[in-house]
Amino acid sequence: MEAIKVFEEIGIKYKNINSLGDGLYEIKPSGVRAYFKYAKNKIIIIGFIVLKKTQKAPKRFIEQAHRNIDRYLEANKELQI
């Protein structure tokens, strides 16, 4: 995806990226929502990707992204945020 390439270059200043709190961010390229966190200020961990159908991020998607990222970080302790 082109939006991901742009995002990798300019980080969270990309216009379609929103902070959702607790270190979780959302990027919304071309009708998709991807929830992610940074690990060690440079590694991006994608927690959940869904098709964008509403204006606001559903709470259950945010919670699922947190669970997925937490599970990944637990298995990869060297990436602890």
Contacts in CASP RR format, 6 or more apart in sequence:
PFRMAT RR
TARGET T0000
AUTHOR 0000-0000-0000
METHOD contacts of the structure
MODEL  1
MEAIKVFEEIGIKYKNINSLGDGLYEIKPSGVRAYFKYAKNKIIIIGFIV
LKKTQKAPKRFIEQAHRNIDRYLEANKELQI
1 29 0 8 1.000
1 30 0 8 1.000
1 32 0 8 1.000
2 29 0 8 1.000
3 14 0 8 1.000
3 16 0 8 1.000
3 27 0 8 1.000
3 29 0 8 1.000
3 30 0 8 1.000
4 27 0 8 1.000
4 29 0 8 1.000
6 14 0 8 1.000
7 14 0 8 1.000
7 17 0 8 1.000
7 27 0 8 1.000
8 44 0 8 1.000
11 17 0 8 1.000
12 19 0 8 1.000
12 25 0 8 1.000
14 27 0 8 1.000
16 27 0 8 1.000
16 28 0 8 1.000
16 29 0 8 1.000
17 25 0 8 1.000
17 26 0 8 1.000
17 27 0 8 1.000
17 28 0 8 1.000
18 25 0 8 1.000
18 26 0 8 1.000
18 28 0 8 1.000
19 25 0 8 1.000
20 26 0 8 1.000
20 35 0 8 1.000
20 57 0 8 1.000
20 62 0 8 1.000
22 66 0 8 1.000
23 37 0 8 1.000
23 38 0 8 1.000
23 81 0 8 1.000
24 35 0 8 1.000
24 36 0 8 1.000
24 37 0 8 1.000
24 62 0 8 1.000
24 65 0 8 1.000
24 66 0 8 1.000
24 69 0 8 1.000
25 35 0 8 1.000
25 36 0 8 1.000
25 37 0 8 1.000
25 38 0 8 1.000
26 33 0 8 1.000
26 34 0 8 1.000
26 35 0 8 1.000
26 36 0 8 1.000
26 57 0 8 1.000
27 33 0 8 1.000
27 34 0 8 1.000
27 36 0 8 1.000
28 34 0 8 1.000
28 52 0 8 1.000
31 51 0 8 1.000
31 52 0 8 1.000
32 49 0 8 1.000
32 50 0 8 1.000
32 51 0 8 1.000
32 52 0 8 1.000
33 49 0 8 1.000
33 50 0 8 1.000
33 51 0 8 1.000
33 52 0 8 1.000
33 57 0 8 1.000
33 61 0 8 1.000
34 46 0 8 1.000
34 47 0 8 1.000
34 48 0 8 1.000
34 49 0 8 1.000
35 46 0 8 1.000
35 47 0 8 1.000
35 48 0 8 1.000
35 49 0 8 1.000
35 57 0 8 1.000
35 61 0 8 1.000
35 62 0 8 1.000
35 65 0 8 1.000
36 44 0 8 1.000
36 45 0 8 1.000
36 46 0 8 1.000
36 47 0 8 1.000
36 65 0 8 1.000
36 69 0 8 1.000
37 44 0 8 1.000
37 45 0 8 1.000
37 47 0 8 1.000
37 69 0 8 1.000
37 81 0 8 1.000
38 44 0 8 1.000
38 45 0 8 1.000
38 81 0 8 1.000
39 45 0 8 1.000
39 73 0 8 1.000
39 79 0 8 1.000
39 80 0 8 1.000
39 81 0 8 1.000
40 79 0 8 1.000
40 81 0 8 1.000
43 79 0 8 1.000
45 69 0 8 1.000
45 72 0 8 1.000
45 73 0 8 1.000
45 79 0 8 1.000
47 64 0 8 1.000
47 65 0 8 1.000
47 68 0 8 1.000
47 69 0 8 1.000
47 72 0 8 1.000
48 61 0 8 1.000
48 64 0 8 1.000
48 65 0 8 1.000
48 68 0 8 1.000
50 61 0 8 1.000
72 79 0 8 1.000
73 79 0 8 1.000
73 80 0 8 1.000
73 81 0 8 1.000
END
